[in-house]
Amino acid sequence: MENIGWKPGLESGLNVWNAKWMNGVTPEPQDRLLDPAFIFLGTLQVRELWKSDLTWNAPLVRTLFKEQDAERIIASTLCMSRKQDAVFWPLTNDGVYSVKSGYGIAFMEFFEKKGTIKDKSRISMTGRGFCKSRLWSLPGPNLWKILIWKIITNTLPVGFEFQKRSIEGNHICRMCLEDQSYSETIEHIFRDCGLSVRVWAGSLLGIRVEGVTMVPLSERIINWLRYLEKMEDGERRVLVFLATLWGLWTTRNNAVFKGDRVIPSVLLESIANNVDIYLQAMRKKKEHSEKVLGQAMPSIGGNETRAIKDGFPVYMVGGRDQCRRIRVKVDAGWSKNLAAGIGWVAYDGEGIMFEHGSRKITAESALHAEALGILAVIQWAAGKGFLHLEVVSDCLPLLCQIAGYAGVNHVVKGILQDLKGLYACFHCLGFSYIARNLNAVAHGLASRAMRL
């Protein structure tokens, strides 16, 4: 239960200091509040941080919490359609628990107890999150990533591990090019073996394995991946790196079980072929996905319809024959200091602009800002009494979440619930995608509002 997060409802009974209600964590209080004189604040509830109009009481929030946490709280949005507190799982994007995320926690706890990892950031590609989360998001087949996982966790079945367990057999490296007897360890296979040294030197990745024996191989692999990702053409370099590790492992297996011997040039050619095969498969997968997305979708029940307009995905609520509507282009800008701005431009049925607007807001992420922008546009249109509305955005991930093509991120789930509550205000409501360069006016308004 300690990893469960909470989304406050309008009738929230969450304790400010005990519950993980700030995007899955408990906000940190100001140092002066730790004084016993402020013990009366111990029963403070989240709903007491709101003003009468259900917006955050910014001065109170900044008084109670440290600056970074206070700004994150003020940037968050309350779901007006949810009265009770809701549970969510903060370690997944959609807020739903998965075995994979639970395994990541078990992995962390195991290594912390074992003492292998003293700092969580040491096993993270970016200093945040879990090693497993970053690993599985890398390009490449899962088999390659599983191999890296086993290297990091020291669970590969190599000769040295058999020898430690008193298992009889030949425990020396079978793929060494020299006729010398080296114990088959994970470090030797992927770093110290004569074949490995030649393969890394010929891979053109800029990686040198000589003279790094003082650094554990698991840490070195993470550092190499971080280094390759930041380089030009980083995705392909990471693929080559993963393919090289996989090639060395399969070569070792062939040497052990089949007695095969491979020279470095042949192995390097095989590695390049594996990378090309993967990239070709990904291109075909992308083409297939775009083809499926470009096909008209059947009715999904009720008055909701998925369709295609001008080659872009559209999501409509209402009768398809009621197509006469105003068109509003909306965009949002966001910066890492949580400052954001939204801008929108409204066009009539003849394509003539008749109104526009912008506003500075705070948001937790770019996706959050885009969702707030769409919500603001729909609230504006409902207040004006428009019955036929098409909302146009350049944020395809958010549109896919609205239409049900993709899972909903827990940060915007409450906003999308409020959006659905406004559907009844319209006879026909549509969402469509537009390229960024065709949404320049709304983008300019949002950028200018963000800088105010």
C-alpha positions in Angstrom: 0.0 0.0 0.0 3.0 2.4 0.5 3.4 3.0 -3.3 -0.3 3.8 -3.9 -1.1 7.4 -4.9 -4.3 9.3 -4.5 -6.2 11.8 -6.7 -8.2 14.2 -4.5 -11.9 14.5 -5.1 -14.1 17.5 -4.4 -15.1 15.9 -1.1 -11.5 14.8 -0.3 -10.8 13.5 3.2 -7.0 13.0 2.5 -4.6 14.2 5.1 -2.1 16.7 3.7 0.9 15.2 5.5 0.3 11.5 5.3 -1.3 10.7 1.9 0.5 10.6 -1.5 -1.8 13.0 -3.2 0.7 15.2 -5.2 1.1 13.1 -8.3 1.9 10.0 -6.2 4.1 11.6 -3.6 3.6 13.4 -0.3 4.6 17.1 -0.6 7.4 18.2 1.7 6.5 20.9 4.3 8.4 24.1 5.0 11.2 23.6 7.6 9.6 26.0 10.1 6.4 23.8 10.2 8.3 21.1 11.8 8.3 23.1 15.0 5.9 21.7 17.7 4.1 25.1 17.7 2.5 24.1 14.4 1.2 20.7 15.6 -2.3 22.0 15.1 -1.8 21.7 11.3 -1.4 17.9 11.7 -5.0 17.2 10.8 -5.1 19.5 7.8 -7.0 18.0 4.8 -6.4 18.6 1.1 -9.8 20.1 0.5 -8.8 22.9 3.0 -6.2 24.1 0.5 -8.9 25.1 -2.0 -10.7 28.4 -2.4 -14.5 28.7 -2.8 -14.2 28.6 -6.6 -12.3 25.2 -6.3 -9.0 26.5 -7.3 -5.8 26.2 -5.2 -5.2 28.8 -2.5 -1.8 29.7 -3.9 -0.6 31.9 -0.9 -1.6 29.1 1.6 0.1 26.4 -0.5 3.3 28.4 -0.8 3.3 29.0 2.9 2.9 25.3 3.8 5.1 23.5 1.3 8.6 23.9 -0.1 8.8 26.0 -3.3 9.2 23.1 -5.8 6.3 21.1 -4.4 4.1 24.2 -4.0 4.5 25.1 -7.6 3.7 21.5 -8.7 0.5 21.5 -6.5 -0.6 24.8 -8.0 0.0 23.5 -11.5 -2.2 20.5 -10.9 -5.8 20.4 -11.9 -8.9 19.3 -9.9 -11.4 17.0 -11.5 -14.8 18.7 -11.2 -16.6 15.5 -12.0 -15.0 13.4 -9.2 -16.3 13.8 -5.7 -14.5 11.0 -3.9 -10.8 10.4 -3.7 -9.5 8.0 -6.3 -6.6 5.5 -6.0 -4.0 5.3 -8.8 -0.7 3.6 -9.4 2.0 6.4 -9.9 4.6 4.1 -11.5 2.7 3.6 -14.8 1.5 6.3 -17.3 -2.2 5.3 -17.1 -2.2 4.9 -13.4 -3.1 1.2 -13.5 -1.0 -1.3 -11.7 1.0 -3.7 -13.8 3.1 -6.7 -12.8 6.0 -5.2 -14.7 6.0 -2.1 -12.5 5.7 -4.2 -9.4 8.6 -6.2 -10.4 10.6 -3.0 -10.8 10.0 -2.2 -7.2 11.0 -5.7 -6.1 14.2 -5.3 -8.1 15.1 -2.1 -6.4 14.3 -3.4 -2.9 16.4 -6.6 -3.5 19.5 -4.7 -4.6 19.2 -2.1 -1.9 19.1 -4.8 0.8 21.9 -6.6 -0.9 24.0 -3.4 -0.9 24.7 -3.6 -4.7 22.9 -0.4 -5.3 23.2 2.3 -2.7 21.8 5.1 -4.7 18.6 4.7 -6.9 19.9 7.1 -9.5 22.9 4.8 -10.1 20.8 2.4 -12.0 18.8 4.9 -14.0 19.7 6.2 -17.4 18.6 9.7 -16.6 19.0 9.8 -12.8 15.3 9.3 -12.3 13.0 6.3 -12.1 14.0 2.6 -12.3 16.6 0.9 -14.4 14.0 -1.4 -15.8 11.8 1.4 -17.0 14.6 3.0 -19.0 15.9 -0.4 -20.3 12.6 -1.5 -21.8 12.1 1.8 -23.6 15.3 1.4 -25.5 15.1 0.4 -29.2 15.7 -3.2 -30.1 14.2 -6.6 -29.6 13.3 -7.7 -26.1 15.7 -10.6 -26.2 18.6 -8.0 -26.4 17.2 -6.1 -23.4 16.7 -9.3 -21.4 20.4 -10.1 -22.0 21.4 -6.7 -20.5 19.0 -7.2 -17.6 20.7 -10.5 -16.9 24.2 -8.9 -17.1 23.2 -6.2 -14.7 21.6 -8.7 -12.2 24.5 -11.1 -12.7 22.2 -14.0 -13.6 23.8 -15.3 -16.8 24.7 -19.0 -16.7 28.4 -18.7 -17.3 31.3 -21.1 -16.3 32.3 -19.2 -13.2 28.8 -19.4 -11.7 28.8 -23.2 -12.4 32.2 -23.5 -10.7 31.0 -21.6 -7.7 28.2 -24.0 -7.3 30.5 -27.0 -7.7 28.9 -28.1 -11.0 31.3 -30.2 -13.0 32.3 -29.1 -16.5 34.7 -27.0 -18.5 34.6 -23.5 -16.9 37.1 -21.7 -19.1 36.2 -19.3 -22.0 35.7 -21.2 -25.2 35.7 -18.3 -27.6 39.1 -16.8 -26.7 41.2 -16.4 -29.8 44.3 -17.2 -27.9 45.1 -20.6 -26.5 44.9 -19.5 -22.9 42.7 -20.6 -20.1 40.6 -17.8 -18.7 37.8 -18.3 -16.3 34.5 -17.7 -18.1 33.0 -14.7 -16.2 30.4 -12.2 -17.4 33.1 -9.5 -17.5 35.5 -11.7 -19.5 32.8 -12.6 -22.1 31.7 -9.1 -22.8 34.8 -7.1 -22.0 38.1 -8.9 -21.5 38.1 -11.7 -24.0 40.3 -11.3 -27.0 37.4 -11.7 -29.4 35.4 -9.1 -27.5 38.2 -6.6 -27.5 38.6 -6.9 -31.2 34.8 -6.6 -31.8 34.4 -3.5 -29.7 37.4 -1.9 -31.4 35.9 -2.6 -34.9 32.3 -1.5 -34.1 33.1 2.2 -34.6 31.0 3.1 -31.5 33.9 4.9 -29.9 34.0 2.4 -27.0 37.3 1.2 -25.6 37.1 -1.7 -23.1 40.7 -1.8 -22.2 41.7 -0.4 -18.8 38.2 -0.3 -17.4 38.4 -3.4 -15.2 38.1 -1.3 -12.0 34.5 -0.3 -12.9 31.8 -3.0 -12.6 30.5 -4.1 -16.0 26.9 -3.3 -15.1 27.7 0.3 -14.3 29.9 0.6 -17.4 27.0 -0.6 -19.7 24.7 2.0 -18.2 27.3 4.7 -18.8 27.9 3.6 -22.3 24.2 3.6 -23.1 23.9 7.1 -21.7 26.9 8.2 -23.8 25.6 6.7 -27.0 22.1 8.1 -26.6 23.4 11.7 -26.5 25.4 11.3 -29.7 24.2 12.1 -33.2 22.2 9.2 -34.6 21.9 7.9 -31.0 19.1 5.4 -31.7 21.1 3.5 -34.2 24.2 3.6 -32.0 22.2 2.1 -29.1 20.9 -0.6 -31.4 24.5 -1.5 -32.5 25.6 -1.6 -28.9 22.7 -4.0 -27.9 23.3 -6.1 -31.0 27.0 -6.3 -30.2 26.3 -7.7 -26.7 23.8 -10.1 -28.2 26.3 -11.2 -30.9 29.0 -11.9 -28.3 26.5 -13.9 -26.2 25.3 -16.0 -29.1 28.9 -16.6 -30.3 29.7 -17.8 -26.8 26.8 -20.2 -26.9 27.8 -21.5 -30.3 31.3 -22.1 -29.0 30.1 -24.0 -25.9 27.4 -26.1 -27.5 28.6 -26.5 -31.1 32.3 -25.9 -30.9 32.1 -23.1 -33.5 34.8 -20.5 -33.8 34.0 -17.1 -35.2 36.5 -14.4 -36.4 35.7 -10.7 -35.5 35.0 -9.6 -39.0 32.2 -12.2 -39.5 30.7 -11.3 -36.1 30.7 -7.6 -37.0 28.9 -8.3 -40.3 26.3 -10.4 -38.4 25.8 -7.5 -36.0 25.2 -5.0 -38.8 22.7 -7.4 -40.5 20.8 -7.8 -37.2 20.5 -4.0 -36.8 19.3 -3.6 -40.4 16.7 -6.4 -40.1 15.3 -4.7 -36.9 15.1 -1.3 -38.5 13.4 -2.7 -41.6 10.9 -4.5 -39.4 10.2 -1.2 -37.4 9.6 0.7 -40.7 7.1 -1.9 -41.9 5.4 -1.8 -38.5 5.1 2.0 -38.6 3.7 1.9 -42.2 1.1 -0.6 -41.1 0.1 1.5 -38.1 -0.3 4.6 -40.2 -2.4 2.6 -42.7 -4.7 1.3 -39.9 -5.0 4.8 -38.4 -5.9 6.2 -41.7 -8.8 3.9 -42.2 -12.4 4.9 -41.2 -13.4 3.3 -37.9 -16.8 1.7 -37.4 -19.4 3.1 -35.0 -18.5 2.5 -31.3 -22.0 2.7 -30.0 -24.4 5.5 -28.9 -23.8 8.9 -30.6 -20.0 8.6 -30.6 -18.2 8.0 -33.9 -14.6 7.7 -35.0 -13.9 9.0 -38.5 -11.3 10.7 -40.7 -11.4 14.2 -42.0 -8.8 15.5 -44.6 -6.6 12.5 -43.8 -6.3 13.3 -40.1 -8.0 11.4 -37.2 -11.2 12.9 -36.0 -13.3 12.0 -33.0 -17.0 13.2 -33.0 -19.8 13.1 -30.6 -23.2 13.6 -32.2 -24.9 13.0 -35.5 -22.6 12.8 -38.5 -25.1 14.7 -40.7 -24.8 17.7 -38.4 -21.4 18.7 -39.8 -21.9 22.5 -39.9 -19.9 23.9 -37.0 -17.3 26.4 -35.9 -13.7 25.4 -36.0 -11.3 26.3 -33.2 -7.6 25.8 -33.4 -5.9 25.5 -30.0 -2.3 25.1 -28.8 -0.3 25.2 -25.6 3.2 26.1 -24.6 5.0 24.7 -21.6 8.3 25.1 -19.8 10.1 23.0 -17.2 9.4 25.7 -14.5 5.7 24.7 -14.8 4.8 28.0 -16.6 2.4 27.4 -19.5 0.2 29.3 -21.9 -2.8 28.4 -24.0 -4.0 30.1 -27.2 -6.9 29.5 -29.5 -8.4 30.9 -32.7 -12.1 30.5 -33.7 -13.2 30.3 -37.4 -16.8 30.3 -38.7 -18.2 27.9 -41.3 -16.6 29.9 -44.1 -13.2 29.8 -42.5 -13.2 33.4 -41.4 -11.6 34.1 -38.0 -14.0 35.8 -35.7 -12.5 35.5 -32.2 -9.3 34.5 -30.5 -7.9 34.3 -26.9 -5.0 33.3 -24.8 -4.2 32.8 -21.1 -1.2 32.1 -18.9 -1.6 28.9 -16.8 0.5 26.5 -14.8 0.8 22.8 -15.8 2.7 19.7 -14.7 3.7 18.8 -18.3 3.2 19.7 -21.9 0.4 17.1 -22.2 -1.3 18.6 -19.2 -1.1 22.1 -20.7 -2.6 20.8 -24.0 -5.5 19.1 -22.2 -6.2 22.3 -20.2 -6.2 24.3 -23.5 -8.8 22.0 -25.1 -10.9 22.1 -21.9 -10.8 25.9 -21.9 -11.9 26.0 -25.6 -14.8 23.7 -25.0 -15.9 25.6 -21.9 -15.7 28.9 -23.9 -17.8 27.4 -26.7 -20.4 26.0 -24.3 -20.7 29.4 -22.6 -21.2 31.1 -26.0 -24.0 28.6 -26.8 -22.4 27.1 -29.9 -23.9 23.7 -30.7 -21.6 22.5 -33.5 -17.9 22.6 -32.6 -14.7 21.1 -34.0 -11.6 21.4 -31.8 -8.3 21.2 -33.8 -5.0 20.5 -32.0 -1.5 19.5 -33.0 -1.1 17.2 -30.0 -1.8 13.8 -31.5 -1.0 11.8 -28.3 -3.7 13.7 -26.5 -6.2 13.3 -29.3 -5.6 9.6 -29.4 -6.3 9.4 -25.7 -9.6 11.4 -26.1 -10.7 9.1 -29.0 -9.7 5.9 -27.1 -6.9 4.9 -29.5 -4.4 5.0 -26.6 -4.4 4.6 -22.8 -5.1 7.7 -20.8 -2.3 9.2 -18.9 -3.2 9.6 -15.2 -2.1 13.3 -15.2 -4.9 14.2 -17.7 -7.5 11.6 -16.7 -9.5 14.0 -14.6 -9.5 16.6 -17.3 -10.8 14.1 -19.9 -13.6 13.2 -17.4 -14.6 16.8 -17.2 -14.5 17.0 -21.0 -17.0 14.2 -21.3 -19.2 16.0 -18.9 -19.5 18.9 -21.4 -20.4 16.7 -24.4 -24.1 17.1 -23.6 -23.8 20.9 -24.3 -23.3 20.2 -28.1 -25.2 18.6 -30.9 -22.0 17.7 -32.6 -18.5 17.9 -31.1 -15.4 16.9 -33.0 -11.6 16.6 -32.3 -9.2 16.6 -35.2 -5.4 16.7 -35.7 -3.5 19.4 -37.6 0.2 19.6 -38.3 2.2 22.0 -36.1 3.2 24.3 -39.0 -0.5 24.8 -39.8 -1.3 25.9 -36.2 1.1 28.8 -36.1 -1.4 31.5 -35.0 -2.6 29.5 -31.9 0.9 28.5 -31.1 2.1 32.1 -31.2 -0.7 33.2 -28.9 0.2 30.4 -26.4 3.9 31.2 -26.5 3.2 34.9 -25.9 0.8 34.1 -23.0 3.4 31.8 -21.4 6.0 34.6 -21.3 3.7 37.1 -19.6 
